[in-house]
Amino acid sequence: MMKRHNALTPDALAMMDAIARCGSFAAAARELGKVPSALTYSVRQLEDALDVLLFDRRSGQAKLTAAGEELLSEGRRLLAEMEAVAHRVRRVAGGWETQLTVAMDGVISRLTMFELCEAFYALRPAGQDGPGTRLRLRTEVLAGTWEALVSGQADLAIGVDVDHAVPAGIELRTLGEIDFVFAVAPHHALAAHDGTITDAELLRHRAVAVADSAQRLTPLTVNLLPGQDVFTVASLQAKIEAQLRCLGCGFVPEPIAREHIRAGRLVVKATQRKQTRARLGYAWRASAAPQPRKAPQGLALQWWLEQLQSPATRQALLERHCGMPMPVD
């Protein structure tokens, strides 16, 4: 008897699909270019191997049993997946990566990133129905963005600190600068403070901080005073939400907080500490020695790097945190 794993072949699944669509063994045999007896024999072999009845032959038609319906449903799914794998293999052979992981710092515009993803998926290389590369986005914080790239968990990192020592084998380009402002809710005690807020005064108030996502690199701490009470959250969006709710104070990226500041939901105050300006970049691992018949750098990564060469795109990634359309060069 044929073993089960040998019986469930693509040809057997395609045969089941043809019989179900045509409604009879004879019609399916004509479509597949076989004689009906050969098709009947193949179905019996499949039934024997699985030890189930796939068709109810009492009506004289090819009527699927419950087991046959399940096999047909799963078989069609498997055939579609095998076809998708074949497409991806052909695309990889043409230079498109199977998967591309992009790590983005929390200060980067998610709106612009998703628009770039839309443009990527809309590609039609060489008449194909898309690049076939699976995109994976990661949101990191501070040193965690560098760590994702250096550890191999990401292929491209957007929003890394350009003042960080660049590890060997990493290419780095400038993205731009972003200002941070000290802001509090209108009903926070510091909102009514006259003049410049000193460190001594800041120490009396809880700060809201975003946890560095690095696990191996030394986590960074920015604009926190020794001994200050700290409320730690996981993202910049959570930090701003906490400050809107008067759960603390702190420095926030001006572009992300801009709409809240304009609407009066946050108040910018001058501090003894100078307003910080972060210098950010994007980085990727340099191509190794090219392998035979394989592009030295994947076409998906090349596409993303080409987009990042645009000054308008770089500005949008740092500045655009509301619903305005992305500017075009």
HELIX and SHEET records of a PDB file:
HELIX    1   1 ARG A    4  ALA A    7  1                                   4    
HELIX    2   2 PRO A   10  CYS A   22  1                                  13    
HELIX    3   3 PHE A   25  LEU A   32  1                                   8    
HELIX    4   4 PRO A   36  LEU A   50  1                                  15    
HELIX    5   5 ALA A   66  ALA A   93  1                                  28    
HELIX    6   6 ARG A  110  TYR A  121  1                                  12    
HELIX    7   7 PRO A  125  GLY A  127  5                                   3    
HELIX    8   8 ALA A  143  VAL A  150  1                                   8    
HELIX    9   9 ALA A  189  ALA A  192  5                                   4    
HELIX   10  10 ASP A  199  LEU A  202  1                                   4    
HELIX   11  11 LEU A  236  LEU A  244  1                                   9    
HELIX   12  12 GLU A  254  ARG A  262  1                                   9    
HELIX   13  13 LEU A  299  LEU A  308  1                                  10    
HELIX   14  14 PRO A  311  GLU A  319  1                                   9    
SHEET    1   A 2 PHE A  55  ASP A  56  0                                        
SHEET    2   A 2 LYS A  63  LEU A  64 -1                                        
SHEET    1   B 6 ARG A 134  GLU A 140  0                                        
SHEET    2   B 6 GLN A  99  ASP A 105  1                                        
SHEET    3   B 6 LEU A 156  ASP A 161  1                                        
SHEET    4   B 6 ARG A 277  ARG A 285 -1                                        
SHEET    5   B 6 ILE A 170  VAL A 184 -1                                        
SHEET    6   B 6 GLY A 250  PRO A 253 -1                                        
SHEET    1   C 6 ARG A 134  GLU A 140  0                                        
SHEET    2   C 6 GLN A  99  ASP A 105  1                                        
SHEET    3   C 6 LEU A 156  ASP A 161  1                                        
SHEET    4   C 6 ARG A 277  ARG A 285 -1                                        
SHEET    5   C 6 ILE A 170  VAL A 184 -1                                        
SHEET    6   C 6 VAL A 267  VAL A 268 -1                                        
SHEET    1   D 2 ALA A 207  VAL A 210  0                                        
SHEET    2   D 2 VAL A 230  VAL A 233  1                                        
END                                                                             
